Amino acid sequence: MAVRALEFYSGIGGLHCALSRSNVEGTVVRAFDWDQAACRVYSANHGLDVVDVASLAAADLTKLEAPLWLLSPSCQPYTVLNPLAKGAEDPRAKSFIRLMEDVLPELVELGRQPRYMLVENVAGFETSSTRLRLLATLRALGYAVVELLITPLQFGIPNSRLRYYLLAKASPLTFAGVGGQEDRIWRHIPGHGTDWTDPRTQFEEETVDAASAELREYLDEDTGAEPLPHAIPDKVLEKWGRLFDIVLPSARRTCCFTRAIAEFHRYLADRTKRPRDGVI
C-alpha cells in the first residue's frame, strides 16, 4: 500500500520527484507553499493545486490521512552565502516555526501527527536557532531524530551540493545504527560508509572527484535543434561568463545554479555597495 505524503514548501516539486523515483511506494496528496510562481510550476509538473502554507491550521491537516511529511523550508534565512541572513528572525522562517511549534503539537494532542518526517535545508541550518527549536519540539513530542550533512559527491553523482537533512520517526519507532549518538550530525548515512569531509579543505579533491561519474551520463542527447533551446546568449557569456560554473561533459564535479546566482549577486553587491537581499 502506497504511503500518503504531504509536501511542505513544495517549490517546483523536488521532493515530490525524489519520492516518485525512490524505492518507497508513495504519493503526494497535498502540497503547500507561498511563492505563486513556484506553485504554478508545481501544478504544471505534478497536477496538484498548491495550498498557501502561511495560514495552515491543524484542522486543515487532520482529514488528509498522510503519515509522511516532506519539508523543504526556505533556505535564504540560513545560507552561509548570505552575510545578512537573519535565521529565525527572517519573515520567511516564521511559517515553518509556527508549523512545528504550534500546528504539530496540536496534531499530537489529537493523535493525528505524522509518523515520519524529512526536513531538507541548506548547509548552515545546522548552526541556526531554528534547528535548536525544531529539535526541542520534536524530542518533547516523542520523535526519534537523525541529522545528516551529506552531498551527492558521496554517492558518485558529479554535483557539489552539501545539504542538511533531518529524519524523524514518531515514538515508539527508532533509528537503527545510531548507537546512542542522537546528538550527532552525521556526515554519512548511519551504518553505511564513513564520515565525509569537504575535499576543498582536505586537499583530496582529485580522489573524491575520481569516484564520481562523468557529467555526460546525466545529459540529454543532442537533438540537433537550432538554436539550442537553453543556450546562453554570447553577450551574456562575454559579460558574466566568469561568474558561471562552466564545465565540460567529462567533468566529475559541478555546482548548482543557485550557487552561480549567489556569486552573481555577490558580484553586483560588491559593485554597487548595496545589501545582498537577493542572495540564494
VEXDREN-2710 file (C-alpha; in Angstrom, 1 decimal):
% VEXDREN-2710
k/r/px/py/pz
1/MET/0.0/0.0/0.0
2/ALA/1.4/3.4/-1.0
3/VAL/2.3/5.8/1.8
4/ARG/0.5/9.1/1.6
5/ALA/2.7/12.2/1.9
6/LEU/2.3/15.9/2.4
7/GLU/4.9/18.2/0.8
8/PHE/5.5/21.5/2.6
9/TYR/7.4/24.3/0.9
10/SER/7.0/22.4/-2.2
11/GLY/8.7/24.8/-4.6
12/ILE/8.6/23.3/-8.1
13/GLY/8.4/19.7/-6.7
14/GLY/11.9/18.5/-5.9
15/LEU/10.9/16.2/-3.0
16/HIS/7.8/15.1/-5.0
17/CYS/10.1/14.0/-7.8
18/ALA/12.5/12.3/-5.3
19/LEU/9.7/10.3/-3.7
20/SER/8.4/9.2/-7.1
21/ARG/11.9/7.9/-8.1
22/SER/12.7/6.3/-4.7
23/ASN/12.2/2.7/-3.6
24/VAL/9.4/3.9/-1.4
25/GLU/5.9/3.3/-2.9
26/GLY/4.4/6.7/-2.0
27/THR/2.3/9.5/-3.4
28/VAL/2.0/13.2/-2.5
29/VAL/-1.7/14.0/-1.8
30/ARG/-1.3/17.7/-1.0
31/ALA/1.4/20.4/-1.5
32/PHE/1.9/23.7/0.4
33/ASP/3.9/26.8/-0.5
34/TRP/3.6/30.6/-0.7
35/ASP/5.5/31.5/-3.9
36/GLN/2.9/31.9/-6.6
37/ALA/5.3/31.3/-9.5
38/ALA/6.6/28.1/-7.9
39/CYS/3.0/27.0/-7.2
40/ARG/2.1/27.4/-10.9
41/VAL/5.2/25.3/-12.0
42/TYR/4.4/22.7/-9.4
43/SER/0.8/22.3/-10.6
44/ALA/2.0/22.0/-14.2
45/ASN/4.6/19.4/-13.3
46/HIS/2.5/17.3/-10.9
47/GLY/-1.1/18.1/-11.5
48/LEU/-1.8/19.2/-7.9
49/ASP/-3.1/22.6/-6.7
50/VAL/-0.8/24.1/-4.1
51/VAL/-2.3/25.4/-0.8
52/ASP/-0.9/28.5/0.9
53/VAL/1.4/27.4/3.7
54/ALA/1.3/30.6/5.7
55/SER/-2.3/30.2/7.1
56/LEU/-2.3/26.4/7.7
57/ALA/-4.0/25.1/10.9
58/ALA/-4.1/21.7/12.4
59/ALA/-7.8/21.3/11.3
60/ASP/-6.6/21.6/7.7
61/LEU/-4.4/18.5/8.0
62/THR/-6.4/16.1/10.2
63/LYS/-8.5/14.8/7.3
64/LEU/-5.7/14.1/4.9
65/GLU/-4.5/10.8/6.5
66/ALA/-0.9/11.4/5.4
67/PRO/1.7/9.7/7.8
68/LEU/4.7/11.2/5.9
69/TRP/5.7/14.9/5.8
70/LEU/8.3/16.2/3.4
71/LEU/9.5/19.7/4.2
72/SER/11.9/21.9/2.4
73/PRO/11.5/25.3/4.1
74/SER/13.1/28.5/2.8
75/CYS/16.9/28.3/2.9
76/GLN/17.6/32.0/2.5
77/PRO/17.4/32.7/6.2
78/TYR/20.2/30.2/6.9
79/THR/22.6/30.1/3.9
80/VAL/26.2/30.9/4.7
81/LEU/26.5/32.7/1.3
82/ASN/24.3/35.5/2.6
83/PRO/26.1/37.5/5.3
84/LEU/22.9/39.3/6.1
85/ALA/21.0/36.0/6.9
86/LYS/18.6/36.5/9.8
87/GLY/17.8/32.9/10.7
88/ALA/14.6/32.6/12.8
89/GLU/14.1/36.4/12.6
90/ASP/13.7/36.3/8.8
91/PRO/10.0/36.5/7.9
92/ARG/10.4/33.5/5.5
93/ALA/11.2/31.4/8.6
94/LYS/8.1/32.2/10.5
95/SER/5.6/29.8/8.9
96/PHE/7.9/26.8/9.4
97/ILE/8.5/27.6/13.0
98/ARG/4.7/28.0/13.5
99/LEU/4.1/24.7/11.7
100/MET/6.5/22.9/14.0
101/GLU/5.8/24.7/17.3
102/ASP/2.0/25.3/17.1
103/VAL/0.4/23.0/14.5
104/LEU/2.4/19.8/15.1
105/PRO/1.8/19.8/18.9
106/GLU/-1.9/20.2/18.3
107/LEU/-1.9/17.3/15.9
108/VAL/-0.1/15.2/18.5
109/GLU/-2.8/16.1/21.1
110/LEU/-5.4/14.9/18.5
111/GLY/-3.5/11.7/17.8
112/ARG/-3.2/12.8/14.1
113/GLN/0.5/13.6/13.9
114/PRO/2.8/12.3/11.1
115/ARG/4.7/9.1/11.8
116/TYR/7.6/10.1/9.6
117/MET/9.2/13.5/8.6
118/LEU/12.0/14.6/6.3
119/VAL/13.3/18.1/6.6
120/GLU/15.8/19.4/4.0
121/ASN/17.7/22.7/4.0
122/VAL/21.0/24.4/3.2
123/ALA/24.2/23.7/5.0
124/GLY/24.2/26.4/7.7
125/PHE/20.8/25.4/9.0
126/GLU/22.6/23.1/11.5
127/THR/24.0/26.2/13.3
128/SER/20.7/28.1/13.5
129/SER/18.4/28.7/16.4
130/THR/15.6/27.4/14.2
131/ARG/17.3/24.0/14.3
132/LEU/17.6/24.1/18.1
133/ARG/13.9/25.0/18.4
134/LEU/12.9/22.2/15.9
135/LEU/14.9/19.6/17.8
136/ALA/13.5/20.7/21.2
137/THR/9.9/20.4/19.8
138/LEU/10.4/17.1/18.1
139/ARG/12.0/15.4/21.2
140/ALA/9.4/16.9/23.5
141/LEU/6.7/15.3/21.3
142/GLY/8.4/11.9/21.4
143/TYR/10.1/11.8/18.0
144/ALA/13.4/10.0/17.4
145/VAL/15.7/12.2/15.2
146/VAL/18.7/11.7/13.0
147/GLU/20.5/14.6/11.4
148/LEU/22.9/14.5/8.4
149/LEU/25.1/16.7/6.3
150/ILE/25.6/14.9/3.0
151/THR/26.4/15.7/-0.6
152/PRO/25.8/13.9/-3.9
153/LEU/29.5/13.5/-4.3
154/GLN/29.4/10.8/-1.7
155/PHE/27.2/8.8/-3.9
156/GLY/29.1/9.1/-7.1
157/ILE/27.0/12.0/-8.5
158/PRO/29.0/14.8/-10.0
159/ASN/27.4/17.7/-8.1
160/SER/28.8/19.5/-5.1
161/ARG/25.8/20.4/-3.0
162/LEU/26.2/19.9/0.7
163/ARG/22.7/19.8/2.3
164/TYR/21.2/19.4/5.8
165/TYR/18.7/16.6/6.4
166/LEU/16.7/15.7/9.4
167/LEU/14.8/12.5/9.7
168/ALA/12.2/12.0/12.4
169/LYS/10.1/9.0/13.5
170/ALA/7.2/9.1/16.0
171/SER/7.5/7.0/19.1
172/PRO/7.9/4.1/19.6
173/LEU/9.8/3.9/16.2
174/THR/13.6/4.4/16.4
175/PHE/16.6/4.5/14.0
176/ALA/19.0/1.6/13.5
177/GLY/22.7/2.2/13.5
178/VAL/22.6/5.4/15.6
179/GLY/24.1/3.7/18.7
180/GLY/23.3/6.3/21.3
181/GLN/24.6/9.2/19.2
182/GLU/21.3/11.0/18.8
183/ASP/23.0/14.4/19.2
184/ARG/25.5/13.8/16.4
185/ILE/25.2/15.4/12.9
186/TRP/26.2/12.6/10.7
187/ARG/28.4/13.0/7.6
188/HIS/27.3/9.7/6.2
189/ILE/24.2/7.5/6.4
190/PRO/24.5/5.6/9.8
191/GLY/25.7/2.1/9.2
192/HIS/26.9/2.9/5.6
193/GLY/30.3/4.2/4.9
194/THR/32.4/6.7/6.9
195/ASP/32.3/10.5/7.6
196/TRP/32.7/12.7/4.6
197/THR/34.9/15.8/4.7
198/ASP/34.9/18.6/2.1
199/PRO/37.9/17.8/-0.2
200/ARG/38.5/21.6/-0.7
201/THR/39.7/21.7/2.9
202/GLN/41.5/18.4/2.8
203/PHE/43.4/18.7/-0.4
204/GLU/41.9/15.4/-1.7
205/GLU/39.7/16.8/-4.4
206/GLU/41.2/14.5/-7.1
207/THR/40.5/11.4/-5.1
208/VAL/36.8/12.3/-4.4
209/ASP/36.2/13.5/-7.9
210/ALA/37.5/10.3/-9.4
211/ALA/34.8/8.4/-7.5
212/SER/32.1/10.4/-9.2
213/ALA/30.6/9.7/-12.6
214/GLU/31.2/12.0/-15.5
215/LEU/28.6/14.7/-16.1
216/ARG/27.9/13.3/-19.6
217/GLU/26.0/10.4/-18.0
218/TYR/23.3/12.8/-16.9
219/LEU/23.0/14.9/-20.1
220/ASP/20.2/14.5/-22.6
221/GLU/21.2/13.6/-26.1
222/ASP/21.8/16.4/-28.5
223/THR/18.7/16.8/-30.6
224/GLY/20.4/19.0/-33.2
225/ALA/17.9/21.7/-32.7
226/GLU/18.9/25.2/-33.7
227/PRO/19.1/27.5/-31.9
228/LEU/19.8/25.4/-28.8
229/PRO/16.7/25.9/-26.5
230/HIS/18.7/26.5/-23.3
231/ALA/21.8/28.2/-24.8
232/ILE/23.1/31.3/-23.0
233/PRO/23.5/34.3/-25.4
234/ASP/27.0/35.2/-26.3
235/LYS/26.6/38.7/-25.0
236/VAL/25.7/37.3/-21.5
237/LEU/28.7/35.0/-21.5
238/GLU/31.0/37.8/-22.6
239/LYS/29.8/40.0/-19.7
240/TRP/29.1/37.5/-16.9
241/GLY/30.7/34.2/-18.0
242/ARG/33.4/34.3/-15.4
243/LEU/30.8/34.0/-12.7
244/PHE/29.2/30.8/-14.2
245/ASP/30.2/27.3/-13.3
246/ILE/31.2/26.3/-16.8
247/VAL/32.1/22.6/-17.1
248/LEU/32.7/20.0/-19.8
249/PRO/30.8/16.7/-20.3
250/SER/33.8/15.0/-18.9
251/ALA/33.6/16.9/-15.6
252/ARG/33.2/15.0/-12.4
253/ARG/32.1/18.0/-10.3
254/THR/29.6/20.7/-10.8
255/CYS/28.0/23.5/-8.7
256/CYS/24.2/24.1/-8.7
257/PHE/22.6/27.0/-10.4
258/THR/21.7/28.7/-7.1
259/ARG/25.4/28.9/-6.3
260/ALA/26.1/30.6/-9.6
261/ILE/23.2/33.0/-8.9
262/ALA/24.7/33.7/-5.4
263/GLU/28.0/34.6/-6.9
264/PHE/26.3/36.8/-9.4
265/HIS/24.5/38.7/-6.7
266/ARG/27.7/38.9/-4.7
267/TYR/29.5/40.5/-7.7
268/LEU/26.7/43.0/-8.2
269/ALA/26.6/43.9/-4.5
270/ASP/30.4/44.5/-4.5
271/ARG/30.0/46.8/-7.4
272/THR/27.0/48.7/-6.1
273/LYS/27.8/48.5/-2.3
274/ARG/24.2/47.7/-1.7
275/PRO/22.9/44.9/0.7
276/ARG/22.7/41.5/-1.0
277/ASP/19.0/40.9/-0.3
278/GLY/18.6/38.5/-3.3
279/VAL/21.3/36.0/-2.4
280/ILE/20.1/32.5/-2.6
END
